[in-house]
Amino acid sequence: MRRGLPGISLCRGRRMRGTAVGAAVLLTAAALSSARADDYPSRPITLVVPFPAGGTNTIMARIVADKLADALGQQVIVDNRGGGAGGTIGTRQVARSEPDGYTILLAFTSTLSTAPSMYANLGYDVRKDFAPIGLISSSPSVLSVHPSLPATSVAGLIALLKAGPEPFQYGSPGVGSINQLAAELFAHMAGVKLTQIPYKGTAPLINDLIGGHVRMAFSPIPVAYGAIAAGKLRALATTGTKRSPLLPEVPTIAESGLAGYQVALHYGLVAPAGTPRPIVERLNRELNAALATDEVRKRLANEGAEPWLSTPEDYAADIDAEETKWSTLARSIGWKPEQ
């Protein structure tokens, strides 16, 4: 028995040393994380917009980038990474980036809430691969048609669509976009059939809508606003719960006969999962401070959006609720994800 005691003692000693080494590693990692957060940011930050330049996402990014740069004392570079797939390619790139706070993402409903239902091989988990920083704003879309289409109201459009022998073609900013699901929800509730023509972004969609190459589309209000004001497009309705300040004379779809219809774009900032909490909190604090300024509120109002102050936890809950909402719709209409 006595000969066995040293072995037991040695085993215990090894375990104790192993525990001490493990604790030291954790403490060292925590210290390094704290050090990174203490001097953050020490170089420019890249704010990735996973769409071509010119759309609403770029506008939202630039509104907050200017204020964040002033508050953080470093450049915040807006990096448009168009690549199709509804913005999921650029979003996947950010999910795989170094979680050090120097690469963050302009996220919105299409990339985080509807994409899981649109693509079978998304390449990222919206609940696990990102550290939510905070919401920026909420914005409805607009249902517009080319003036050659003989419909001046939602009721008139529905009647026209039902009278046609074939599914009516509509344009969307891309497969998996919130505007595609806005159209699918409209078709589902109105009892009509539609066929999507996807574009690589909102700007080329609006150009083709003005040209009459497509004659119906759901799109962000700011990008379509100029053409609507000039009479080049006809706005039939907006998709929010209340009328847009930019288009106060245009009714909502719910007002127009489809009670309960509501679609809003939620914009926010996220970082790769594992980004140190102090950095996330710093970015959230500066983002909320920017959203509280009259300048930013005015710029958002000009884009038909309302600021949305939040905590990282608020944004995480919003991502979860929105993904649940849209995945439920996708299942109810028999949507099959793209491979």
C-alpha angles and dihedrals in degrees: 000000000000091000087056095054097073089053091053091046092049091050091050090048092052091049091050092049090046090051091049092049091049091050091048091052091051092048091048091050090049091049092050090048090050091048091051090050094047094059095034121165105028096151139023120301122225116221106197119211106192094210137070117278118271104050132106092268090062091048092051091047094052093048092058097032092063093053095041090052091054093048097043097041092231135093116267104206117204107219115192111205108183114184108138126240091110094292094302095120094061090040090054090051091056092047087059096044125109108282095229102113095254095101116050133164136233095223128185143170097286097053098041108023109030102026094076088063094043102051130046094201103037096159096220140059111232092209099043109029100057139059106217112225101182148297121273105190150323122239135177125221130232131235106222133176135193111261090242089069109094096227124105099171141031090255090052091048093050091050090050092049093049091050094055119096095220134044108277118243119237131179126235133183089246147319110294094020121138088242090060090054090044087060092044091050089048092051092047094050095040095045095235134127123240135179120209126230103193123209132194095250141337099277096062089044092055091046091055092043090054089048092051095241086126120019105200134041146157110222143153110285098233095058093048096038098088093051091046092050090049092051093245090118132028117226111213101176146336125237104227132097090256136024119282117251087225092055105026093158093056114088125224120253088246089056089049097063107285099099113201095023110139133156125167132173114232116203124195148144126257135174130205114283111267095041106146112266094233089058092049090049092048092052091046092050093050092044092053091046089054093048090052093059121100090230095058093041090054093048091050091048089053086057094050092252135124122218116246117200113201148152123247087256091053090054092047089053091048092051090051094047095046094048090050091050096051097040088053090053092046091054093045093055093042095248113182115208118236114253 
